[in-house]
Amino acid sequence: MDFSLTDEQRQFRGLARKFAEQTVRPIAAEADEREEVPWETLEKAHRIGLTNYYLPEDCGGGGVTSLLTKLLVDEELFWGCAGVGSILGATALCATPILLAGTEEQKRRYLSRFCDPGKVALGAFALTEPSAGSDLGGMTTRARRTRDGYVLNGQKIFITNGGIADIYVVFATVDASLKTKGITAFIVEKDWPGLMAGKKEKKLGLRASHTAALAFENVEVPLEDRLGAEGEGFQIAMRTFDITRTHVAIGSVGLARAAYEYALGYAQAREQFGAAIASFQAIAFMLADMATKIDAARLLAWRAAWLKDQGKLFTKEASMAKAFAADASMQVATDAVQILGGYGYMREYPVEKWMRDAKIMQIYEGTAQIQRLIIARQLTTPGKEMG
């Protein structure tokens, strides 16, 4: 296996790293404190192509199709601020099902909006409901067929970019008795009558991102804005998650790397009992475990991305990467706080933010427990093999 990167991949990683260091990291603490979307930072990212490089060239994007290349960018953005990374990630989460299942007309009409050089356009993925989180078969948002399309009624919660997105991919059931087989996907625009945003959530972490509920009251959706066929919504969502779970995995790596690097620097500078605390075995072993978990998580994410780039199945590997990386991120960030001791608990230092941000990695886009369920099913299904 060759771990070397292409020139293009190194260039994208360098671009993202410079942007994260010079533009994202300096505003991260303020955006977290104020719990506000840093629009100026998003506009800067848009100007240099970091919001749409993965979209097709004929839609105005950069035409990069390699998932591994995207992971290189995402790690750096999450190193800068997980909130900013999640805002951009939610737009990719919206664009991905359109890329996977959209018609050429849908791609041209909607993906090009994310590539308009004059405006930052955000997307959102509206799946979760009050009574349908991990159990999507319990979805109650209803899509009623009409002569010209569908009418949507229902509610979604915990939607990243909810209320500020320009384009939504919304999942609703055409027949609740069919459970997941009734779920259908639709593209909905922000200003369509009947689409209403709820209150902005106050969150433990990712405070720079905007999370809100959505309500659909007789939202009319033209037939041409159905994504895929009736009943294909669940499979479209699962295919999307295979891809975007690698984004969460590598985002966890970037976040963990930020916490580890800060803890390492602190441990090398902080002296107790006449020596740097990094020289004490108790601290040194913590740092060793942190670095090992970060490398292992990155390699799991890279493997999943490599399989995708080779056109191979990678559902199991994507879930392995997300489950391991999310757990590693939470542990590394917690250990970083521990290494700083009382200082780590203070908001004057950044490690407490990274610990707060890390928790969501074990929850969104499929909880840590759901990832293990997916992995176990893949392992015990006849014909499924490791790697």
NUPALUM-611869 format. One line per field, with one value per residue (C-alpha): residue number from 1; residue in one letter; x, y, z. Coordinates in nm, 4 decimals, decimal comma. Example, Ala and Ser with C-alpha at 12.3 -4.5 7.8 and 13.67 -1.06 7.14 Angstrom:
NUPALUM-611869
i: [1  2]
aa: [A  S]
px: [1,2300  1,3670]
py: [-0,4500  -0,1060]
pz: [0,7800  0,7140]
end
This chain:
NUPALUM-611869
i: [1  2  3  4  5  6  7  8  9  10  11  12  13  14  15  16  17  18  19  20  21  22  23  24  25  26  27  28  29  30  31  32  33  34  35  36  37  38  39  40  41  42  43  44  45  46  47  48  49  50  51  52  53  54  55  56  57  58  59  60  61  62  63  64  65  66  67  68  69  70  71  72  73  74  75  76  77  78  79  80  81  82  83  84  85  86  87  88  89  90  91  92  93  94  95  96  97  98  99  100  101  102  103  104  105  106  107  108  109  110  111  112  113  114  115  116  117  118  119  120  121  122  123  124  125  126  127  128  129  130  131  132  133  134  135  136  137  138  139  140  141  142  143  144  145  146  147  148  149  150  151  152  153  154  155  156  157  158  159  160  161  162  163  164  165  166  167  168  169  170  171  172  173  174  175  176  177  178  179  180  181  182  183  184  185  186  187  188  189  190  191  192  193  194  195  196  197  198  199  200  201  202  203  204  205  206  207  208  209  210  211  212  213  214  215  216  217  218  219  220  221  222  223  224  225  226  227  228  229  230  231  232  233  234  235  236  237  238  239  240  241  242  243  244  245  246  247  248  249  250  251  252  253  254  255  256  257  258  259  260  261  262  263  264  265  266  267  268  269  270  271  272  273  274  275  276  277  278  279  280  281  282  283  284  285  286  287  288  289  290  291  292  293  294  295  296  297  298  299  300  301  302  303  304  305  306  307  308  309  310  311  312  313  314  315  316  317  318  319  320  321  322  323  324  325  326  327  328  329  330  331  332  333  334  335  336  337  338  339  340  341  342  343  344  345  346  347  348  349  350  351  352  353  354  355  356  357  358  359  360  361  362  363  364  365  366  367  368  369  370  371  372  373  374  375  376  377  378  379  380  381  382  383  384  385  386  387]
aa: [M  D  F  S  L  T  D  E  Q  R  Q  F  R  G  L  A  R  K  F  A  E  Q  T  V  R  P  I  A  A  E  A  D  E  R  E  E  V  P  W  E  T  L  E  K  A  H  R  I  G  L  T  N  Y  Y  L  P  E  D  C  G  G  G  G  V  T  S  L  L  T  K  L  L  V  D  E  E  L  F  W  G  C  A  G  V  G  S  I  L  G  A  T  A  L  C  A  T  P  I  L  L  A  G  T  E  E  Q  K  R  R  Y  L  S  R  F  C  D  P  G  K  V  A  L  G  A  F  A  L  T  E  P  S  A  G  S  D  L  G  G  M  T  T  R  A  R  R  T  R  D  G  Y  V  L  N  G  Q  K  I  F  I  T  N  G  G  I  A  D  I  Y  V  V  F  A  T  V  D  A  S  L  K  T  K  G  I  T  A  F  I  V  E  K  D  W  P  G  L  M  A  G  K  K  E  K  K  L  G  L  R  A  S  H  T  A  A  L  A  F  E  N  V  E  V  P  L  E  D  R  L  G  A  E  G  E  G  F  Q  I  A  M  R  T  F  D  I  T  R  T  H  V  A  I  G  S  V  G  L  A  R  A  A  Y  E  Y  A  L  G  Y  A  Q  A  R  E  Q  F  G  A  A  I  A  S  F  Q  A  I  A  F  M  L  A  D  M  A  T  K  I  D  A  A  R  L  L  A  W  R  A  A  W  L  K  D  Q  G  K  L  F  T  K  E  A  S  M  A  K  A  F  A  A  D  A  S  M  Q  V  A  T  D  A  V  Q  I  L  G  G  Y  G  Y  M  R  E  Y  P  V  E  K  W  M  R  D  A  K  I  M  Q  I  Y  E  G  T  A  Q  I  Q  R  L  I  I  A  R  Q  L  T  T  P  G  K  E  M  G]
px: [0,0000  0,1315  0,0787  0,2274  0,0020  -0,0317  0,0859  -0,2778  -0,3537  -0,0549  -0,1606  -0,5144  -0,3902  -0,1485  -0,4223  -0,6551  -0,3829  -0,2846  -0,6490  -0,7076  -0,3974  -0,4378  -0,8149  -1,0093  -0,8093  -0,7867  -1,1673  -1,2552  -1,2717  -1,4825  -1,7241  -1,7617  -1,8123  -2,0672  -2,2321  -2,2472  -2,1774  -1,8545  -1,9881  -1,6758  -1,4668  -1,7090  -1,6869  -1,3081  -1,3286  -1,5666  -1,3354  -1,0453  -1,2622  -1,2780  -1,6583  -1,7037  -1,3791  -1,5451  -1,8384  -1,8430  -1,6704  -1,9798  -2,1610  -1,8831  -1,6958  -1,3377  -1,4077  -1,2153  -1,3692  -1,1225  -1,2712  -0,9202  -0,8408  -1,1507  -1,0408  -0,7086  -0,8941  -1,1477  -0,8830  -0,7253  -1,0578  -1,1591  -0,8148  -0,8984  -1,2517  -1,4943  -1,7861  -1,6646  -1,5852  -1,9393  -2,0977  -1,9081  -1,9612  -2,3380  -2,3332  -2,1405  -2,3928  -2,6646  -2,4716  -2,3745  -2,7218  -2,7746  -2,4447  -2,5422  -2,9061  -2,9835  -3,0709  -2,8392  -3,0906  -3,1037  -2,7261  -2,7025  -2,9761  -2,8792  -2,5095  -2,4282  -2,5805  -2,2992  -2,0493  -2,1801  -1,8677  -2,0717  -2,2410  -2,1818  -2,4708  -2,5213  -2,7004  -2,8674  -2,9700  -3,3095  -3,3505  -3,3739  -3,7112  -3,8259  -3,9392  -3,7034  -3,3350  -3,1535  -3,4848  -3,5666  -3,8530  -4,0405  -4,0357  -4,3592  -4,2904  -4,5371  -4,5138  -4,8610  -4,8713  -5,0595  -5,1130  -4,8074  -4,5797  -4,5977  -4,7033  -4,4784  -4,5944  -4,3893  -4,0981  -3,7228  -3,4836  -3,1127  -3,0516  -2,7076  -2,7517  -3,1255  -3,2838  -2,9782  -2,9329  -3,0364  -3,1037  -3,2365  -3,2449  -3,5520  -3,6641  -4,0322  -4,2441  -4,5078  -4,6521  -4,5606  -4,6705  -4,3835  -4,1273  -3,7934  -3,9256  -4,1620  -3,8949  -3,8454  -3,5994  -3,6819  -3,4973  -3,6527  -3,5509  -3,5385  -3,8023  -4,0738  -4,4052  -4,4635  -4,0981  -4,0293  -3,7219  -3,7496  -3,5361  -3,1613  -3,0359  -2,7888  -2,5323  -2,2551  -2,0107  -1,9855  -2,1209  -2,0013  -2,2463  -2,6200  -2,8496  -3,2281  -3,5562  -3,7558  -4,1314  -4,3061  -4,6647  -4,8129  -4,4840  -4,5484  -4,2634  -4,2710  -4,2310  -3,8993  -3,7583  -3,8052  -3,4605  -3,4598  -3,7714  -4,0394  -3,9138  -3,5455  -3,4852  -3,3521  -3,0953  -2,9945  -2,9412  -2,7354  -2,5168  -2,4670  -2,3653  -2,1084  -1,9303  -1,9945  -1,9073  -1,5504  -1,5852  -1,6868  -1,4011  -1,1367  -1,2971  -1,2484  -0,8842  -0,8358  -0,9990  -0,7962  -0,4766  -0,5424  -0,5923  -0,2889  -0,0558  -0,1571  -0,1202  0,2201  0,3460  0,2128  0,3674  0,7059  0,6958  0,5257  0,7678  0,6892  0,9330  1,2165  1,1406  0,9045  0,5961  0,6390  0,9394  0,7203  0,6116  0,2478  0,2219  0,4535  0,2413  -0,0744  0,0862  0,2033  -0,1494  -0,2956  -0,0575  -0,1176  -0,4961  -0,4793  -0,2621  -0,4783  -0,7973  -0,6497  -0,5444  -0,8896  -1,0457  -0,7911  -0,8601  -1,2325  -1,1696  -0,9226  -1,1795  -1,4378  -1,1900  -1,1215  -1,4917  -1,5050  -1,7594  -1,6675  -1,9743  -1,8085  -1,4812  -1,6558  -1,8378  -1,5161  -1,3423  -1,6199  -1,6647  -1,2940  -1,2075  -1,4989  -1,4110  -1,0440  -1,1258  -1,3294  -1,0537  -0,7707  -0,9530  -1,0361  -0,6730  -0,5591  -0,7715  -0,6232  -0,2661  -0,3320  -0,4939  -0,6800  -0,5781  -0,7446  -1,0752  -1,0619  -1,2163  -0,9067  -0,7414  -0,8700  -0,8672  -1,2047  -1,3611  -1,2110  -1,3487  -1,6968  -1,6741  -1,5557  -1,8676  -2,0908  -1,8608  -1,9929  -2,3525  -2,4271  -2,4492  -2,5049  -2,4165  -2,1164  -2,3561  -2,5218  -2,1781  -2,1023  -2,4379  -2,3547  -2,0095  -2,1485  -2,4131  -2,1512  -1,9304  -2,2086  -2,3755  -2,2841  -2,0495  -1,9124  -1,5397  -1,2923  -1,1117]
py: [0,0000  0,3415  0,6190  0,8939  1,1799  1,3260  1,6785  1,7900  1,6365  1,8049  2,1370  2,1082  2,0089  2,3002  2,5421  2,4171  2,4180  2,7763  2,8835  2,7043  2,8570  3,2122  3,2551  2,9941  2,9421  3,3167  3,3520  3,0146  3,1218  3,4317  3,2410  2,9795  3,2404  3,4419  3,1315  3,2999  3,1787  3,3461  3,4560  3,6506  3,3359  3,1372  3,4052  3,3805  3,0021  3,0435  3,2851  3,0384  2,7425  2,5467  2,5345  2,3725  2,2158  1,8711  1,9665  1,9020  2,1456  2,1808  2,3128  2,5606  2,3477  2,2308  1,8823  1,6958  1,3492  1,1852  1,1316  1,1040  1,4524  1,5822  1,4175  1,5987  1,9297  1,8403  1,7434  2,0870  2,2710  2,0816  2,1457  2,5138  2,4959  2,2061  2,4485  2,5955  2,2472  2,1365  2,4299  2,3380  1,9693  2,0141  2,1741  1,8743  1,6501  1,8238  1,8126  1,4445  1,2893  1,5223  1,3998  1,0380  1,0357  1,3638  1,4063  1,6111  1,8943  1,8793  1,8853  2,1783  2,3750  2,3154  2,2312  2,5380  2,7478  2,6333  2,7490  3,1020  3,3166  3,6081  3,4395  3,1767  2,9313  2,6734  2,3410  2,1254  1,7610  1,7246  1,3691  1,3535  1,3927  1,4086  1,0450  0,9229  0,9498  0,6193  0,4502  0,6085  0,3668  0,5806  0,8851  1,0828  1,3705  1,2909  1,3427  1,3357  1,2871  1,5441  1,5844  1,8091  1,6752  1,6354  1,8230  1,7907  1,8128  1,7384  1,8426  1,7923  1,8620  1,9159  2,0295  2,1815  2,4993  2,4700  2,8081  2,9592  2,7122  2,7981  2,4392  2,1443  1,7739  1,6592  1,3053  1,2192  0,9074  0,8478  0,5654  0,5281  0,1635  0,0833  0,1982  0,2684  0,1511  0,4452  0,7112  0,9428  1,2306  1,5792  1,9005  2,2047  2,5691  2,8035  3,0502  2,8013  2,8725  2,6569  2,5946  2,7487  2,7416  2,6861  2,8342  2,8124  2,5447  2,6305  2,3523  2,2008  2,2349  2,3322  2,6687  2,8474  2,6391  2,7028  2,4167  2,4481  2,2653  2,2856  2,2730  2,1842  2,3009  2,2128  2,2694  2,2067  2,0271  1,9921  1,6410  1,7386  1,8081  1,4547  1,3017  0,9492  0,7356  0,6935  0,4703  0,5185  0,7814  0,5449  0,3945  0,7413  0,8478  0,5367  0,5790  0,9398  0,8442  0,5958  0,8940  1,1593  0,9352  0,9500  1,3297  1,2941  1,0507  1,2803  1,5807  1,3915  1,3450  1,7158  1,8085  1,5500  1,6651  2,0213  1,9095  1,6802  1,9419  2,1953  1,9433  1,8348  2,1928  2,2622  1,9468  2,0333  2,3863  2,3276  2,2435  2,0745  1,9182  2,0760  1,9138  1,9446  1,7353  1,5705  1,3900  1,2176  0,8718  0,9282  1,2238  1,0787  0,7639  0,9730  1,1670  0,8435  0,6991  1,0227  1,0286  0,6595  0,6952  0,9933  0,8074  0,4948  0,6978  0,8804  0,5565  0,4037  0,7098  0,7031  0,3333  0,3945  0,6854  0,4821  0,2037  0,4579  0,6086  0,2586  0,1945  -0,0708  -0,1276  0,0602  0,0700  -0,1317  0,0557  0,3951  0,2922  0,1556  0,4827  0,6951  0,4806  0,4617  0,8205  0,9705  0,7729  0,8621  1,2302  1,2355  1,0557  1,2682  1,5934  1,4759  1,3775  1,7159  1,8819  1,6436  1,7247  2,0955  2,0272  2,3252  2,5391  2,2924  2,3467  2,7206  2,8785  3,0948  2,7835  2,6143  2,2523  2,2723  2,3842  2,0865  1,8531  2,0068  1,9878  1,6265  1,4812  1,5330  1,3164  1,0143  1,1186  1,2765  1,0934  0,7730  0,7235  0,5224  0,2391  0,2467  0,2302  -0,0872  -0,2310  -0,1624  -0,3170  -0,6270  -0,6767  -0,6454  -0,9008  -1,1536  -1,1205  -1,4129  -1,3059  -1,0047  -1,0118  -0,7855  -0,5325]
pz: [0,0000  -0,0977  0,1577  -0,0587  -0,1678  -0,5137  -0,5879  -0,6055  -0,2669  -0,1058  -0,2576  -0,1241  0,2200  0,2190  0,1141  0,3871  0,6516  0,5729  0,5814  0,9122  1,0711  0,9461  0,9172  1,1135  1,4331  1,5133  1,5218  1,6754  2,0398  1,9679  1,7444  2,0176  2,2889  2,0918  1,9417  1,6034  1,2508  1,1298  0,7929  0,7012  0,7460  0,5290  0,2607  0,2639  0,2345  -0,0590  -0,2379  -0,2358  -0,3396  -0,0131  -0,0217  -0,3631  -0,4891  -0,4678  -0,6927  -1,0699  -1,3009  -1,5184  -1,2110  -1,1405  -0,8862  -0,8774  -1,0125  -0,7390  -0,7049  -0,4648  -0,1198  0,0231  -0,1037  0,0727  0,3964  0,3799  0,3605  0,6298  0,8845  0,8595  0,8807  1,1950  1,3396  1,2970  1,4422  1,4498  1,4323  1,1044  0,9756  1,0571  0,8729  0,5566  0,6248  0,6435  0,2997  0,1670  0,3428  0,1410  -0,1864  -0,1583  -0,2119  -0,5070  -0,6514  -0,5855  -0,6946  -0,8664  -1,2309  -1,4469  -1,4322  -1,0504  -1,0301  -1,2681  -1,0939  -0,7306  -0,7111  -0,9184  -0,6389  -0,4093  -0,6713  -0,7329  -0,6873  -0,5576  -0,2605  0,0046  -0,0246  0,2483  0,2409  0,5039  0,5369  0,7060  0,8311  1,2124  1,3833  1,7465  1,7305  1,4571  1,5342  1,5009  1,4107  1,0762  1,0299  1,2814  1,0525  1,0604  0,8197  0,5425  0,1681  0,0132  -0,3618  -0,5694  -0,9413  -0,9805  -0,7073  -0,3299  -0,0182  0,2876  0,6475  0,9565  1,1729  1,1765  1,4646  1,5251  1,1677  1,1131  0,9049  0,9675  0,9062  0,7370  0,4507  0,0972  -0,0108  0,1886  0,1148  0,3072  0,3831  0,4257  0,4061  0,1414  0,3536  0,7224  0,7227  0,4861  0,7464  0,5765  0,2394  0,2306  0,2853  -0,0109  -0,0610  -0,1854  -0,2624  -0,0965  -0,1218  0,1770  0,0623  -0,0327  0,1447  0,4507  0,5391  0,8789  1,1013  1,4743  1,7477  1,7303  1,9685  2,2465  2,2327  2,4422  2,1536  1,7864  1,8966  1,5830  1,3821  1,3619  1,4616  1,4549  1,4080  1,0852  1,0370  0,7115  0,6782  0,3417  0,1606  -0,2086  -0,3838  -0,7641  -0,8999  -1,0606  -0,7137  -0,5883  -0,5459  -0,6832  -0,6954  -0,4307  -0,1516  -0,2358  0,0309  0,2961  0,0611  -0,0597  0,3023  0,3811  0,0719  0,1715  0,5243  0,3959  0,2447  0,5061  0,8016  0,6777  0,7052  1,0716  1,1267  0,9843  1,1535  1,4794  1,3850  1,3191  1,6475  1,8400  1,6720  1,7844  2,1457  2,1390  1,9922  2,2552  2,5397  2,4095  2,3940  2,7403  2,8866  2,7400  2,8833  3,2172  3,4993  3,8280  4,0746  3,8783  3,5403  3,2430  3,3128  2,9710  3,1208  3,3801  3,2725  3,3684  3,1295  2,8635  2,8362  2,8003  2,5160  2,3530  2,3630  2,2269  1,9300  1,8582  1,8602  1,6260  1,3754  1,3944  1,3436  1,0460  0,8817  0,9283  0,7644  0,4821  0,4203  0,3879  0,1514  -0,0540  -0,0952  -0,2113  -0,4581  -0,5947  -0,6481  -0,3766  -0,0993  0,2172  0,4432  0,7179  0,6929  0,7059  1,0243  1,1747  1,1014  1,2497  1,5607  1,6414  1,5498  1,7435  2,0565  2,0125  1,9746  2,2943  2,4846  2,3462  2,4191  2,7725  2,8300  2,7026  2,9695  3,2271  3,1242  3,1685  3,5045  3,6485  3,3524  3,1179  3,2938  3,2374  2,9291  2,8895  2,7434  2,4255  2,5380  2,7137  2,3838  2,2037  2,4696  2,4307  2,0524  2,0547  2,2169  1,9147  1,7029  1,8948  1,8252  1,4878  1,1554  1,3493  1,7150  1,8306  1,9120  1,5698  1,4057  1,5999  1,4960  1,1292  1,1672  1,3399  1,0715  0,8006  0,9751  1,0215  0,6818  0,4519  0,1729  0,3609  0,4250  0,5982  0,3768]
end
